[in-house]
Amino acid sequence: MWKELLTHGVRVGKERVRKLMAQHGIRARHKRKYIATTNSNHDLPVAPNLLERNFTATAPNQVWTSDITYLATAEGWVYLAVIIDLFSRQVVGWSMQPHMKAELVTDALRMAWFRRRPQAGVIVHSDRGSQYCSGLFQDTLKAYGMRSSMSRRSDCWDNAPTESLWGSLKVARMHGRHFATRRAAMDEVIDWLGFYNARRLHSTLNYVSPMTFEKNWFAAQQGEAA
């Protein structure tokens, strides 16, 4: 809240904001405990952990991360897979389905590739879920010239940036909500992803949005080349 006010030109102290929020009964929503959504108990080949919790990138399309989460609706579960560019934390690909099959994560990867058209060599980091170890997903990575990287078994901290995205989504839009249909939940998620990329301030990015951070980087590169 405090950082958001500063970006709109409102000069106010953090303690003042905290007191006003308390006076008006405004409380920050808290993230829920991590719950595993993929099954790593399988006999499929597992890729090495190429990141080892080094969540830094010096340019776009060097390292992407991916994960799956789920949302409850009156019609049943709906599952969301995303691809995040670690450089700007921008969601560059996503897919939503009523299942957690390999097609879910592969469709998200395909969207990311078609939107970004990166050069070969991109590292795509995920957990060891059967979807990511599947022949479909791994063959798609190879076709795009990408390298697979995987977390240790049941270790959410090895994919912390994507877990952080889930926390932000569920705190901002899903907490206390009840969706009658899968379509309603999907529409809400799509709207939030647009907001997240274009407007949500990110502490890792010095409190600018993912799209702004990337735009500023490209502008700086052009300035250096001039």
N, C-alpha and C positions, 0 to 999 in steps of 0.2 A: 504494500500500500504506500509506504513512505517513498520508495523509489519511483513508483508510478506518478505520484504527485510532483516529484522533482522534474520528471521528464516533461510535465505539462506547465512548467514554470512556476509552480507553487513552492515558495521557499518556507519550509517548516521543519522543525527538528523531529528526529525519530521518536524521542520520548513524548513530545506533544501529540504526535499521531497515535502512539500507543495509549495515552490517557484518553483521548477523544474516542477511540475505538471501544475502550472499556466502558466509558460513560454511556455510550449508545448501544451497548450490548453486541458489538461487532467482534466476532472471534474468527481467527484464522482456522481454516480447516486443516486437519492433519492427515498425513498419508497413512494408509493402512499397511499392516505387516505384509511382507513379501510372501506370495503363494506361487509355487511352481505350476506352470501351465503346460509344460512339455514333458514327454517321457524319455529319459535317457537310458532306460533299461532295454537295450536292444543289442543286436550283434552286428550292426552296420559299422563300416569304417568311420573313425573319428579323426578330425583334423587337429593338428597341434595348435596350441594357444600362441598365436603370433604377437598378441598385444601385451600379455602379462600385466594387465591393468595400466598400461601406458595409453591414456585416452587423449593423446595430443596428435594433431595433424597440422602441417604447415601450409596446406593448400587444399582447395576442394578436391573431392574425388580421389583421395588417397586411401581413406579408411571409412567404410560404412559399417554400421552395426544394425542388427535385426533382432526382433523378438516378437512373441505372441502374447496377447492378453485376451480376456473374455468379458462380455457384458451380458447381464441378465435382462430378458424381456418376457412378457407374458406368453410369447410364442415359443420361447426356449432361448438357448444361448446363441450369441453371435460372437464370432472370433475376429480379432483384428491383428494383422501383421503389419509391421512398418519396417522401412529402411531409412536409417538416419545417416546423414553425412557428418562424421565426427568433427570436421573442421568448424562448421557453423551450427551444428546441432539441428540443421534443417531436415524435416521429413521429406525425403525425395521420392519415396514410393510407399504405397500402402495397398492393402487388400482386406476386404471383409467378407466372410462367408459363414454359413451355419455349421461349418465343420472345421477340423484342424488337420486336414490332409495336406500332403506335400504341395498341392496346387495353391494353397493359401499363401505360403511364403514365396513360392516361385512366381506367382502373379505380382506380388509386391516387388520382387527383384526385377522382373521384366519392366514394370512401370518405371522404376528408378533408372534402369538402363536407357529406356527410350526417351526419358525426360532429360537425362544428363549426357548421354553418349560419351562416357569417359574413355580414356585411353586404357589399354590393357595394363594389368598389374594392381587393380584395386583390391584391397583386402576387405573381405566381408566377414565380420565377426558375429557369431551367434552362440547359443548354447548347444548342447549335444542332443537336442531333441531329434526324434526320428524323422521329422519333417526336413530338418536341415541336413541330416545325414543321408537322406533318400537319394536314389539315383537321379530322379527328376531334377532336384535342386542342384546337386553336384554337377550334373551334366550341363545345366544351364550356366553355372558359374564358369565351367571350362569353355563353353561356347563364347562367352563374353571376355575370356582372358583374365578372369578374376581368381583370386586366391582365397581359399576357405580358412578361417580361424575359428576355434571353438573354445569356450570356457571350460573350466574344470567342472566335474560333475556336481550338480546342485549348488553352484556357487554364484549367487546373484550379483555379487560384487565384481565378478569378472566381466559383467556387462552393465555396469552401473549407469552409463548415460541413458540407455534405453529404459532401464527400470525407473529412472528419474522422470522420463517422459510419461510413463504409465501413472506415476504418482500425481503428476501435474494434471493429466487428463481427468483422472477419477475425482480428484479434489475439486477441480474447477467446474466440471460439467456433470459428473455421474453421481456424486454423493447425494443420497437422499432422493434420487430420481427414480421414477417407475415408468418403464416404456411398455406400451401396449403391443407394439409390433417391432420386429427386427428392423424394418425400414425406418421407423422413428429413431431408433438408437443409431443407426447408420448415418442418418441425416445430421444428427447432433454431433457425431464424431467428425464427419466431413467438415462441418462448419467450424468446429474447434481446431482442427488441423490447419485450416486456412488462417484462423486467428493466431495460432501458435507460430506459424512460419513468418507471418507478416508483422505481427504486433506485440507478441508476448516478450517482455523484457527478460533476458537471461543473464544471471549473475556470472556465469562462465565467460560470457561475451562482453563483459563490462557494461551490462545493463542496456543492451540494444537487442533487437529481434534478430533471429537467424538470417532473414533475408537482408536486413540492413547491414549486418556484419559482413555478409558475403559481398554485397554491393560495394561497401567501403573498401574491401580488400581488392576487388577488381579495379576500382578507381585508382587506388594506390599503385597497383601494378602498371596501369596505363600511364600514370604520372611519371613513374621511374623510367618507362620506356621512351617517353617523349624527349 
